[in-house]
Amino acid sequence: MSRVRVGAFPPFGQSGGQDHSRATLGLMATGGIDHVCVGDHVSFFVGAGSDALITASWVLAAQAELPVYVGLYLLALRHPVLAARQLATIAQLAPGRLTLGVGIGGQDRHEIEVCGVDPRTRGRRMDECLRVVRSLAGGTSVTFDGEFFALRDALILPAPSPPVPLIVGGRSDAAVSRAARLGDGWLGIWVSPRRFASVVEQIAEQAASAGREPRAFEHGLNVWCGFAAARDAAREHLADQMQRFYQMPFEPFERYSPFGSPEQVAEFLHPYVEAGCSVFNVIPCASDPETALGAVSELRALIGARSGPILRAAARAQCRAAAQGRVWGRALDPEQGSMSAISGHTVVIERRFHGPPGSGHGGYTCGLLARELDGAVQVSLRSPPPLDRPLAIERDGDESLLLCDGTTIVAKAQPTALDLDPPPPPSFHDAQEASRRCMGFVHHPFPTCFACGPNRAAGEGLRLFPGPVEGHGPVEDHGLVACTWRPDRGLADGDGAVRPEFVWAALDCPTAFACDLDGHPIVLAQLAGRLDRPIRANEPLVITAWRTGCEGRKQHSACAISTPDGETVAASKALWIALREPKGFGAAAKHPRGN
C-alpha cells in the first residue's frame, strides 16, 4: 500500500468560464494536490448535474499533470458497452490518468426514474454493468445474457492500457460485496472510521473467498470539509454549501464532515488512515476557491507526514484478513451473482432491538437479512433471534441467505414477488386519531417491544401504536388499523435515509395489530417486504395494516407505509402464528392513551 493520496473536487461556487477553470487546475497542480475529483449526476433534485466522463476528458485535456478520479459515476443509468467505449477512448488519449468510481445513486429517486431505470433494480443493473465493462476491458469478444443486457460478440478495441481501475462506492453491505467481487477497491462516504475498518476487512475476506487478490485493492473516502481559521466560520461555509447541494439540513451530515483549520481536519481524518484509507477525495468549502485549495494542499502535507507507518500496519492487517478468508471461505464463482461473496459476514442484534424480552425484534431481524438482497424479499423466522452475540450470514444456494447462531438456523431470506394493492390510506389526521385507540395502551404482551412497546421512551423505540380507523369496520372483519410515523434522525444513515432494518421493523408490528388476537399472543413466522424508495428522517408517514386471512392458528395480514398524499413507499405481507397458551398477554400494565 503506497502513501495516502489527497485529491479535491474543484471548489463550489466558481464562475468565470474556462479561463477561471484552467486557473483553478493550475492552483491544484502547483499546490501539490494529487488528483482532480469530478462528480456525476444526470438530473439531481433541481435538474443539476454534469456528465463525469465528459468533465474528466476536459480536465485531462486542459492540463498534463494531474490525473482524474471520478467519484462517483452512476454506471447503472448507462449502457455498459457505451461506457466501455468512453473509458477506452479516455485511456487511449490519457493512459493511466483515470480512476473510475461507480455507484448506484439513490438520494434522488426521480433522477433514476427519468433515465428509464426502475430504482428497485439499480443494484442488479450495476452488477451486470460492471461485469460487462470489466469483460470488455480485456480486449476480447464478449457474449452476455443477463436480466437487463444481452450482448452477442461485443468488442471494444483498443483495450485500455493500463486498465482503468474500477472503484465501487456505497455504504450498504451489498455495495461492499460488489466491491469485493467486481471492483478494484471501495469508496466510502458518510461512514465512521470503525465502519471503514470493518469494510476493509470484509472486502479482504470476501475477495479472497472469490479467488481475488485484495492486497492490490485501494480504498478511499469522499469527504466534505469546511476550512477557516475559526471553527464556527468553517462550519458555516460547510453547512451552507451542503444544505444547498443536498436540499436538507446539515445536522445529519455533521458527524462525518470535519471543519476547522487544516490541522483540525487532518486530526479528524487520521483514524481513517489507521482503518486502511489510502485516498481522500476532499470536497472543500471555504470563503473562496484559493483558500479552499490552499487548505487542501496543507491537509495533504499533514496527512502524508503521519501516514507511512500506519499504512504499512493496515496492509499487514488486510493480508491477515485475506488469509483468514482463505481458511474458512468457499471458492465461489464471482459470476454467480450478488450472493457469491456474502458468506462469512456477521451481524449482532443489540439488546435494545428486542421484541419479546430476550429475543430480537422480528421485523428488525428480517431487515438485517433483507438489506443484503435487491428487490422484494421474503424472510422466514425459524427460531427466536438471540441478542448481543455475533450471528453469521451464510449463503444457501444461488439466491437465498441464512442467519445462523452456530448450527441453529435463525432465519432464511430469499427473493420473492410481492404483489400487493394497498387500500387508500387514511389522512394523516385520521391516522393520528386511530393511534389513540391502540389496544396496546390497555394491554400489551411485550410492552418494551422496540417497534410498538408503549414503555419505550421517545428516541428509544419506534413508538408505533396502530389503532382501528373509524369507518373501516372492526379489525376481525378485515378493517384497517393505522398510525403515523416520523422516523427519528437516529434511525438514518449519513445521507438522512432511514436504514432498511428500521423500515422492516416498522412493517412488522402493525400487521400484528391487524390480526384477530382473541386474547392469544402471536409470533411472527414470515415477513415479505419491499422498499419502493428511501424514507427520509423526520418524513411524515402514514402506516396502514389490514388482515388478509386466517387458517387455524395462522393469521395473514399486510401493511403499507405511505406519504400523506398516498404514495406507497414500502409494503409487507406477514404470517403470524398464535401461541397455544395465552401466556402473559393480559398481564401487561395499563398505559395512558396517546402518543
Protein Blocks (a to p, Z undefined) as FASTA:
>chain_A
ZZddddddddehiahijmlmmmmmmmmmmnopabdcddddfbghjopacdfklmmmmmmm
mpckbccddddddfklpcfklmmmmmmmmmmmmghiaccdddebjmlmmlmmmnopafkl
mmmmmmmmmmmmmmmmnopacddddfkbccehiacddddddddddddedjbfklmmmmmm
mmgbdcdehiafklmmmmmmmmmmmmmmnopafklpccdddddddddfblklmmmmmmmm
mmmmnopafklmmmmmccddfklmmmmmmmmmmnopabdcdddddfbfklmmmmmmmmmm
mmmmmmmmmmmmmmmmmmmmmmmmmmmmccddfknojklmmgopacdddfklccbehiac
fklmmmmmmmmpgcjdddddfbdcdehiacddddehjkbccddehjacfbdcdddddddd
ddddddfklmmmmmmmpmklmpcfblmbfklmmkbcghiagoiacdddehiapfklopac
dddddddfklpcfkopacfklmmmmmmmmmmmmpcfkopacddfbdcdddfbdcdehiac
ddddddfbdehjbccdddddddfkopafbdcdddddddfblghklmpccddedZZ
